[in-house]
Amino acid sequence: MAELNLKLNRIMIKIVMRFFFYLIACFAFFNCSRPGPTSKTTINDQAPAGMVWIPGGEFSMGTDDPESYEVERPAHRVKVDGFWMDATEVTNEQFKAFVDATQYVTTAEKKPDWELLKKQVPPGTPKPAEELLVPGSLVFTPPAYAVSTEDYTQWWAWTPGANWQHPDGPQSSLEGRWKHPVVQVSYDDALAYATWAGKRLPTEAEWEFASRGGKESQRYSWGDEFRPQGKFMANTFQGVFPGKNESEDGFAGTSPVKTFPPNPYGLYDIIGNAWEWTSDYFNANYYRELSQSKLTVNPKGADKPFDPQEPFAEKRVTRGGSFLCASDYCVNFRPSARQGTAFDSGLSNISFRCVRSRVP
């Protein structure tokens, strides 16, 4: 029986990592069409509470650094208009206010619908056992022994009952975590919150411009040295990934927002702590397409998603890396780093922040 349960767990993790759960969208609460990646909310020039002004401008998006991942290349010229951006990732305290006001139910709190789920997996993928199709999410579970970093199922555990209120599983809570970024939220959960708050999710170009803090080519948001004068600048993973986190920065998981220094624009945790949703579809070919133009103004992302590794999954771009990014595994604690995440995913290390456009 134990062997059967192990096999079922591994099968479920592999399936969920491709597409995760669908969401009963926010339409019932907001009586509006689902905003696409080009939607904008406009405001006047008065600084909104908790937001900082990002002046906009022209910059080199992506990188030509050979010590980067292919999806970050090539660098290409982009210009973005100015906008307001949340100084921090949305916290559990802020997300609770949204849920209390709207009675919103997140993706991880809903039982998945196999008829919707199977559209995002290869034809012929067998339906998981009914007892596995229950509300839940993926929780980072460090193995107690050395494992190959080629197999992510060794440290991600499908956990029934895991959601934003119980980020590590049904026995966990938000006690002591109210100022931490909310996690276990899908793209649609983030979009629902942004709509309720009168904001939107940033485009990928806006996010990277803001992360760079007005600098062009430095490797990190704060400069070219990862730990200037030995100081930790972001919440990342120290040790041997995934099983031995030395937590030299003081945290094995997420940290309270504003724990680490802000970048020059006043943005906290724009690198590390938790990955952040953007509005753009993830398309592995998109940067090559943009590089054909001398300058792209206010890009809104690819017209459709495409990941050659998971061609049936609908993915959005997530940015910034997280507390699980390590120098020996996932070196994604850089402004140009990007990945595609299934829109209906929830994980221990994905959060978001919002933006607002400015009225001319």
C-alpha positions in Angstrom: 0.0 0.0 0.0 2.9 2.4 0.8 4.5 1.8 -2.5 1.1 2.4 -4.3 0.6 5.6 -2.4 4.1 6.8 -3.4 3.4 6.1 -7.0 0.1 7.9 -6.9 1.8 10.9 -5.2 4.5 11.1 -7.9 2.0 10.8 -10.7 -0.1 13.6 -9.1 2.9 15.9 -8.7 3.9 15.5 -12.3 0.4 16.2 -13.5 -0.1 19.2 -11.2 3.3 20.7 -12.1 2.1 20.9 -15.7 -1.2 22.7 -15.3 -2.4 22.8 -11.7 -6.0 23.7 -10.9 -8.6 25.7 -12.8 -10.2 28.6 -11.0 -13.9 29.5 -10.8 -12.9 33.0 -11.9 -13.6 36.3 -10.2 -16.6 37.2 -12.4 -19.2 36.2 -9.8 -17.7 38.7 -7.4 -16.9 41.6 -9.8 -19.5 41.2 -12.5 -17.0 42.0 -15.2 -15.1 40.3 -18.0 -11.8 38.8 -17.1 -9.2 41.5 -17.9 -6.5 40.5 -20.4 -2.8 41.4 -20.1 -3.5 44.8 -21.8 -6.1 46.0 -19.4 -5.2 49.2 -17.4 -6.5 51.1 -14.4 -5.9 54.8 -14.4 -5.5 57.2 -11.5 -4.6 60.7 -10.8 -1.1 61.9 -9.8 -1.6 61.6 -6.0 0.6 58.7 -4.7 -1.6 55.8 -3.8 -1.0 54.3 -0.4 1.7 51.7 -0.3 2.8 52.4 -3.9 5.9 54.0 -5.3 6.4 55.9 -8.6 8.3 54.1 -11.4 9.3 56.8 -13.9 9.4 54.7 -17.0 11.9 54.9 -19.8 14.0 53.0 -22.3 16.2 50.0 -21.3 17.7 46.7 -22.5 15.2 44.0 -21.5 16.6 40.5 -21.0 20.3 39.8 -21.2 23.1 38.5 -23.4 25.0 37.2 -20.4 26.2 33.7 -21.2 25.6 32.9 -17.5 21.9 33.1 -17.9 19.1 30.9 -19.1 18.1 30.7 -22.8 14.6 32.2 -22.2 16.3 35.4 -21.0 18.1 36.0 -24.3 18.6 38.0 -26.4 18.6 41.4 -24.9 16.3 43.8 -26.8 15.4 47.5 -26.4 12.1 48.3 -24.8 10.4 51.5 -23.6 7.7 51.6 -20.9 5.6 54.5 -19.6 5.7 55.5 -16.0 3.4 53.7 -13.5 2.8 53.2 -9.8 3.9 49.9 -8.2 3.2 48.3 -4.8 6.3 48.8 -2.7 5.9 45.2 -1.4 4.5 41.9 -2.4 0.8 41.5 -1.3 0.8 40.3 2.2 -1.4 37.7 3.9 -2.9 40.5 5.9 -3.9 42.4 2.7 -5.1 39.3 1.0 -7.3 38.4 4.0 -9.0 41.8 3.7 -9.9 41.0 0.1 -11.3 37.6 1.0 -13.3 39.0 3.9 -14.8 41.7 1.6 -15.7 39.4 -1.3 -15.9 35.9 0.1 -13.5 34.9 -2.7 -12.4 31.3 -2.9 -9.0 30.6 -4.3 -7.9 27.9 -6.8 -6.3 25.7 -4.2 -9.6 25.7 -2.2 -11.6 24.2 -5.1 -11.9 20.7 -6.2 -10.4 20.4 -9.7 -12.6 19.6 -12.7 -10.9 16.9 -14.7 -12.8 18.0 -17.9 -11.0 21.3 -17.7 -7.8 19.9 -16.3 -7.2 17.5 -19.1 -7.2 20.2 -21.8 -3.7 21.3 -20.5 -2.1 17.9 -20.6 -1.0 15.6 -23.5 -3.9 13.6 -25.1 -4.2 10.2 -23.4 -3.1 11.3 -20.0 -4.9 9.1 -17.6 -7.3 10.6 -15.1 -5.9 10.7 -11.6 -7.6 8.6 -9.0 -10.8 10.3 -7.6 -9.3 10.4 -4.1 -6.5 12.6 -5.5 -8.8 15.2 -7.1 -9.3 17.2 -3.9 -8.6 20.8 -3.0 -4.9 21.2 -2.3 -1.6 22.5 -3.6 2.1 21.8 -3.9 4.3 22.4 -0.8 8.0 22.5 -0.8 9.2 19.5 1.3 13.0 19.2 1.5 14.2 15.6 1.3 16.1 14.1 4.2 18.7 12.6 1.9 20.7 13.7 -1.2 18.6 13.6 -4.4 19.2 14.5 -8.0 18.2 18.1 -8.9 16.8 16.8 -12.2 13.7 15.4 -10.5 11.6 18.1 -8.9 9.1 15.5 -7.5 11.7 14.8 -4.9 11.0 18.2 -3.1 7.5 19.1 -4.2 4.7 17.3 -2.4 1.1 17.4 -3.5 -0.7 18.3 -0.2 -4.4 18.2 0.2 -5.6 21.1 2.3 -2.7 23.4 1.4 -3.9 26.9 0.4 -3.1 30.5 1.2 -4.4 30.1 4.7 -2.5 26.9 5.3 0.6 27.4 3.1 2.4 24.3 4.4 -0.6 22.0 4.6 -3.8 21.8 6.7 -1.9 21.8 10.0 -0.1 25.1 9.3 -1.5 28.6 9.8 -0.7 32.2 9.2 0.2 32.8 12.8 3.3 35.0 12.8 3.0 35.3 9.0 0.6 38.2 8.4 3.3 40.4 7.1 4.8 37.7 4.8 3.8 37.6 1.1 0.7 35.6 0.4 1.6 32.4 -1.4 -0.3 29.4 -2.8 -2.2 31.8 -5.1 -2.8 31.3 -8.8 -2.6 33.8 -11.6 -6.4 34.2 -11.4 -6.3 34.7 -7.7 -3.8 37.5 -8.1 -5.8 39.0 -10.9 -9.0 38.9 -8.8 -7.2 40.7 -6.0 -5.8 43.3 -8.3 -9.2 44.0 -9.8 -10.8 44.4 -6.4 -8.0 46.8 -5.3 -8.5 49.0 -8.4 -5.1 47.9 -9.8 -3.7 45.4 -12.3 -0.8 43.0 -12.6 2.4 44.4 -14.1 3.5 43.5 -17.6 6.8 41.6 -17.8 8.5 44.7 -19.2 7.2 46.9 -16.4 8.3 44.4 -13.8 11.9 44.2 -15.2 12.2 47.9 -15.6 11.2 48.4 -12.0 13.4 45.7 -10.7 16.5 47.2 -12.4 16.0 50.4 -10.3 17.1 52.7 -13.1 20.3 50.8 -13.9 21.0 49.2 -17.3 23.3 46.3 -17.1 24.1 45.3 -13.5 23.6 41.6 -12.7 21.4 42.1 -9.6 18.9 44.8 -8.7 21.4 46.4 -6.3 24.6 46.0 -8.3 27.0 43.3 -9.7 28.0 41.7 -6.4 25.5 39.3 -4.8 26.5 40.1 -1.2 28.1 43.5 -1.1 30.4 43.7 1.9 28.9 40.4 3.0 25.4 41.8 3.4 22.3 39.8 2.4 20.2 41.9 0.0 17.4 39.4 -0.6 15.8 36.2 0.8 17.3 33.3 -1.1 18.6 29.8 -0.4 22.0 29.2 1.1 23.4 25.7 1.3 23.0 22.6 -0.9 19.6 22.6 -2.7 17.1 21.1 -2.0 17.8 19.3 1.2 20.2 21.5 3.2 19.2 25.1 3.7 21.7 26.8 6.0 19.4 29.8 6.3 22.3 32.2 6.8 20.0 35.1 5.8 17.7 34.2 8.7 14.9 32.5 6.8 14.3 29.0 5.6 11.0 30.1 4.0 9.4 33.4 3.2 10.3 36.5 5.3 8.2 39.5 6.3 8.1 42.2 3.6 10.6 45.0 4.1 13.1 42.7 5.9 15.7 43.3 3.2 16.8 46.7 1.7 14.7 48.2 -1.1 16.0 48.8 -4.6 16.7 52.4 -5.8 13.0 52.9 -6.7 11.9 51.9 -3.1 10.7 48.4 -4.0 11.2 45.7 -1.4 11.7 42.0 -2.2 11.6 42.7 -5.9 14.3 39.9 -5.9 13.9 36.8 -3.7 11.3 35.9 -1.1 8.6 34.8 -3.6 8.2 34.7 -7.4 5.7 37.3 -8.7 3.0 36.9 -11.3 3.0 39.2 -14.3 0.2 39.6 -16.9 2.2 38.3 -19.9 1.8 34.9 -21.5 5.0 32.9 -21.3 6.2 32.1 -24.8 9.7 30.7 -25.2 10.1 32.4 -28.6 8.9 35.8 -27.6 12.3 37.5 -26.9 13.6 36.4 -30.3 10.6 38.0 -31.9 11.0 41.3 -30.0 14.7 41.4 -30.9 13.8 42.0 -34.6 12.6 45.5 -33.7 14.9 48.4 -32.8 12.5 49.4 -30.0 9.3 48.1 -28.6 7.1 50.4 -26.7 5.0 49.1 -23.8 5.0 45.4 -24.8 2.1 43.4 -23.4 3.6 39.9 -24.0 3.1 37.2 -26.6 -0.3 36.6 -28.2 -0.4 33.1 -27.0 1.5 30.9 -24.5 4.1 28.3 -25.6 6.5 26.2 -23.6 8.2 23.5 -25.7 8.7 21.4 -22.5 4.9 21.5 -21.7 3.2 22.6 -24.9 -0.4 22.0 -23.6 0.0 24.2 -20.5 -1.2 27.8 -20.4 1.5 29.7 -18.7 2.1 33.2 -17.5 5.5 34.8 -16.8 6.6 34.8 -13.2 9.6 37.0 -12.1 12.1 37.7 -9.3 13.0 34.3 -7.9 12.3 33.2 -4.4 13.6 31.8 -1.1 14.2 28.6 -3.0 16.6 30.1 -5.5 20.1 28.8 -4.8 23.5 29.4 -6.5 23.9 25.7 -7.1 20.5 25.1 -8.6 18.1 28.0 -9.6 20.1 31.2 -10.1 17.0 33.3 -10.7 17.6 36.1 -8.2 18.3 38.5 -11.1 16.2 41.2 -12.8 16.3 39.4 -16.2 15.4 35.9 -14.8 12.0 34.6 -15.9 10.0 31.5 -16.0 6.6 30.2 -17.2 4.1 29.1 -14.5 0.8 27.4 -15.2 -1.9 30.0 -14.7 -3.8 27.8 -12.3 -0.8 27.0 -10.1 -0.3 27.5 -6.5 3.1 27.0 -4.8 4.9 27.7 -1.6 7.0 30.3 -3.3 4.7 32.3 -5.7 3.1 35.7 -4.8 2.5 39.0 -6.6 2.4 42.7 -6.4 0.2 45.2 -8.3 0.6 48.3 -10.4 -1.5 51.3 -11.5 -1.2 53.4 -14.6 -1.1 57.2 -14.4 -3.5 59.6 -16.1 -1.5 61.9 -18.5 
